[in-house]
Amino acid sequence: MKTPEQCLNMTEIRTEIDNIDHSVIQLLATRFTYVKAASKFKKILPKFKPKSVLIVC
């Protein structure tokens, strides 16, 4: 992977952006598998509703 400063032209910049996009999509796909796994646990956990919420600013 090249840094932006190492890119010599727009083709190289676009290639690096495409590589980043591919990595982001792969990470989101992996994240989704964890979300699906978490949904199994959420169905069996008891519902927890706090009686009050304290907001500190």
C-alpha positions in Angstrom: 0.0 0.0 0.0 1.3 3.4 -0.9 0.8 6.6 1.0 -0.9 9.4 -0.8 2.5 11.2 -1.1 4.0 8.1 -2.8 1.4 8.1 -5.6 2.7 9.5 -8.8 -0.5 9.9 -10.7 -4.3 9.6 -10.6 -4.2 5.9 -11.6 -2.2 5.0 -8.6 -4.4 7.1 -6.3 -7.5 5.4 -7.7 -5.9 2.0 -7.2 -5.2 2.8 -3.6 -8.7 4.1 -3.0 -10.1 0.9 -4.6 -7.9 -1.2 -2.3 -9.2 0.8 0.8 -12.8 0.3 -0.4 -12.2 -3.4 -0.8 -10.8 -3.6 2.8 -13.7 -1.6 4.2 -16.2 -3.9 2.5 -14.4 -7.0 3.8 -14.4 -5.6 7.3 -18.1 -4.7 7.2 -18.9 -8.3 6.0 -16.9 -9.7 8.9 -18.6 -7.3 11.3 -22.0 -8.5 10.0 -21.2 -12.1 10.9 -20.6 -10.9 14.5 -23.9 -9.0 14.5 -25.7 -12.1 13.3 -24.0 -14.1 16.0 -24.9 -11.5 18.7 -28.5 -11.6 17.6 -28.7 -15.2 18.8 -27.7 -14.2 22.3 -30.1 -11.2 22.4 -33.0 -13.5 21.8 -32.3 -15.5 25.0 -31.2 -12.7 27.3 -33.8 -11.3 29.6 -35.0 -7.8 28.7 -33.4 -5.2 31.0 -35.1 -1.9 31.3 -33.6 0.6 33.7 -36.0 2.4 36.0 -34.4 5.7 35.3 -31.6 7.1 33.2 -29.0 9.5 34.6 -27.5 11.9 32.1 -24.4 13.7 33.2 -23.1 16.7 31.2 
